[in-house]
Amino acid sequence: MHEVSRRCADALRGKLIAAAATPMNAAGEIDFTVVRDYFAALMERGADGLAVAVHTGRGDLLDPLTRRTLVEIAREVSPFVVTGVTEAADTEDARTWPRIAADAGADALLLFRASDSGPEQTLPRCDELWEQTGLPLIAFDLYTRPYPADHLRRLLQHPAVAAFKPARLRDAVACQEGIALATDAGRTVVTGEDRMFGPSLMWGAQGALVGITAACVEASAAVVRAHRDGDATAFLHASRALDSLAEVTFRPPWDGYVQRMLWIAADEGLVPADMAVDPLRPADLSDDERAGVLATARAVGSATRGRRRA
């Protein structure tokens, strides 16, 4: 492992990286003052770092200048900043964005798999990203584009790869197998398993980078903190609370989680209500869900704060 990647791997252990949404209005417009206040609030409420312009932040919808501004704002308020890149390098944006992200202040790059890529594509791309930016990589095993085991094993041996983020949604066995491969390779595992958050920590994850921290951050922070401290009782209670939140936010339509988390962010006062719009929300996501989502989030927040006072 490159020394820079090793330092990144060490820095991620025991940490909670919030995958932030990108506050927008109904016209898709962004107010960067709102963005800064929102990013700062995520940090104040328990995040140790920020992942911006990734899937939760609808990074694939945003132009490079907007993404750069998001990274720069995150850099102002957070000691650790992650943004996303793709294995594909077949567009001008894909070729130039990694360098722009590095110049803007990113500390690591979350590597999204290209559809049906093999090691013959992935490994040269890792070389290219390292040579272009000098930034460590976090390998992302996403349930919509999972890595075959041998492909993942080879990726995790690349010197630029510092960490591994499993996000297999409901496939517990695949999550466990990926964590085992990453652990054997000496890479830090940062869970991306919103629906298997506590279990993935028990399976070997050492930190987290999750979309469920786009709001209600304290609930996720409580789970990471209890696991890090070895407090089994606190871990059990915090995990149960967070599971109840994940149950109402990460469910079909699955990609509706971004809008659901924005509903919560607005309810918590993290963003204005008119800036809590996901322009890519699924058409079959009903606003009728909102009341139930908010009721659960409020109960989880109250329970989390109550245990901290106790």
N, C-alpha and C positions, 0 to 999 in steps of 0.2 A: 504494500500500500504506500502511495506517495505520502510524504510527511504532512503535507497540507490536508490530505484526506484523513490521516490518522488523527490530527488535531480536531477536525470536524467530527469524526466518530466519537471522540472523547467528549466533545462539547454537547452532543445530542443525548448522552446518557442521562436518564432521569428527568428529561425536559419535556415540556408540552409546547409544541409549535401549533399555533392556531392557523388553520386554513381560512383566511378571511374572505368574506363576500366582497363584492364591489358595489357599494350603494349607488343606485340609479333611480331616476324618476321614470314615469310611464313612457317618456319619449326616448329613453335610453341615455339621458344626459347625466354627467357626473359632476358633482360639486366637490372639488378637492379639499375644501375646508371641512366638509362633512367627512370625507375619507380620513383626514388626519385625526379628527376627533374620535372617529370610530376605531381606527387602529390603536390610538393611544389608550382608549377605554379597554380594549381587549388585553393589552399589556397590564393595565392597572388592576384588572380583575383576575389575573392569575396566569396568563400566557407567558412563556419564556422566550418566545420568538414568533415570527409571522411568516406564513407562506402566502404570497400574493400573486394575483394574476394566474392562479392555477385553476383547476376545474371549478371549485367552489366560487372563485372570483370571476368565472366566465372569461378566462384569459384568452381562449380561442376566438372570442367575439371582439376583442379589443385590438386597436391598432398599436404598433410598436411605441409610439410616443406616449400613449396613455399607459401602457404597461410600464414603460420606463419611469413615468411620474409616480406610479403606484410603488415601485421598488424604492424610489428616492424618498417618498414619504415614509414608507416602512423603515427605511434606514435611519430616519430622524428619531424614531420612537422606540426602536427595537435593537437589541444587541446582536440578533441573529435573523437573517432574512433569506428566505428560499423563494425561488420562482421556477416556473416550469419550462422545459424544452422537450422537443420531440426527437426520436431517433431519425425521423425522415429529414432529409436535407434537400428536398426537391423544389423548394420555393425560396425566393429572395428573403422573405421574412425568417424562415427556418435557418437560413445560412447566417443572417446578420444578427438576429435577436440574442443569441448567447453572449456575444461580445458587448452588445448594448446593455444587457442585464448585468454583466460583470462591471462595466463602467459606472452603472447606476448604483452599485453597492451591494449586489447580491453576494451572499456567503456560500451558497450551494445551489445546485440545479437539480430539480426533480425531473428525472428522465422518464418520459412517457414512451411506451413501446409503439412502434409503427405496426399497423395491421399485418399479421402473418410474417413478421420479420424473423430472420434467423441470425445465428451468431455472426455469420459472414457480413451482415449489415450492422448489427449492434456494436460489435467490438471495434471496427474501424471508426464508427461514429463516436464512441467513447474517446478514442485517441484524438479525433478531430476536436471534440469539445474541450479536452484537456489542453491541447496545444493552443486553441483559440482563446481560452479564458483562464486556465490555471485554477479553475474552481472544482471542488469535489462534487461527486454525483451521488444522488440518492436513487437507487433503482426502485421503480414503482411497478408492483405486480398487481395490476388492476383487473377486477373481475370481468370486465368487458374485453380485455386484451391480455389474458394470462400468459405467462411464460411457461413453455414446456420445461420440465425439470432439468434436462441437460443444458438447455439454453440458459436458464437462470443460474445454474452452477458455474458456467463459464463467465457469465456477466459479473457474478459476485467475486470472481478472482481478478477482475481488472483493477489495476493500481489506483485509478481515479475514483473508484466506487468506495464511498465511506460508509454508506448505510443502506438499509433495505426497508421499504415500506410495503407491507402486505395490505391489500384491500380486496379480499376475496368475498366480502359481503356476507354470504351464508355458508360458504364451503370451509368448514372448520378443519377438515383434514388437509386441504391444500394450504391453508394458512399455517398450520403446524409444520408441514413439510418445508414450506418456504422459510419459516423461522429457523428450522434446524439447519438448512443449507447455509443461511446467512451466518448463523452462530458458528458453524464449522469453519466458515471462511474468515471469521474474526471481524465481521461487520456488525455495526450497531443496528439493532432493529427498532424502528420507530413505527408503532402500529398505526395503520390507517383503517382499522376495523371498528367503525362506529357501532355496529351491531354485535361485535364480539370484543369489546374494548377490554373489560376486566379479564376475560379468559385469555386473550392474546398476551397480556402482561404475564399471566401465570405460565403461558407456554414459552416465554423467553423474551418477549419484547421488552426493551429497556427505556422507551420513551414513546411519544405519540406525535403524529402529525395528522390531524383529523378535521373534517368539515363540521362536525358537531360542535366545535369550538368557535364557529362563526358567531355564536351567541351563547349565553348561559355558561360562560367559561368556567366559573367556579366549580361546577359539577364535575367537569373533566379533570380540573386541577386537583380536586379532592381525591380522585381515584389514583392519579399518578403519584401524588404526595404520599398517600397511605401505602401504596405498593413500595415506593422508594424507602419509606421509613420502616417497613416491615410490620405495620400495624394491621393485623389481620381483621380485627373487629371493625375498624374504620374503613378498611378496604371493602369489606362485605357490604356495609351500609351504603358507601359511596357508589359502589358498582350497581347495586340494586336501583338506586335513584337514577343513575345515568342510563341504565338499561330501559327504564320506563320512558325517559326522554327519547332515546334512540328508537323505541318502538313506535312512537307517533311521528317522528321526523324522517326516519329512513324506512320507508315502506312504499309499495306501489302507489302511484307511479314513482319509481325510484329517484328519477332526476328532479322530482319535485322537492327534494330536501333543501335545495338552495332557497326556494321561495319560503318554505316552512321556517328555515333558520332566520330569514329576513323578517318574517312576521314576529319572531321572538325578539330579534334585535331591536325592532321598533318598539315593542312592548316594554322592553327593558330600558328604553331611552338611549340606546346606543346610536341609533340613526333616526332622523325624522320619518314619520309614517309615509310621506310622499316620496321618500328616497329609498323605500324598502321594496323595490320592484325587481323581479327577475325577468328580463326580456326573453329568456329562453325557457320559461316554465312550461311544463307539459300541458297540452291542451286539455287533458282529462283531469288535471288537478283542480279540485273544487274548492272555492272559497268557504264552503260549508265546513271544511276541516279546521279552519282557523281557530275557532273558539275552543275546540278540544285540544289542539296543539298548545295554545296559550295557557289553558288551565293546567295541563301537565307541566309545562315549563315553570309556571309560577309555583306549583307545589314542590317541584324539584329544587328550585332556587330557595324556597323557604326552608326546606329540610336541610339543604347544604349549609345555609347560614346558621340554622339552629344548632347543628352539630359543631360548627366552628366555635360558636359562643360557649357551648358546653365543654 
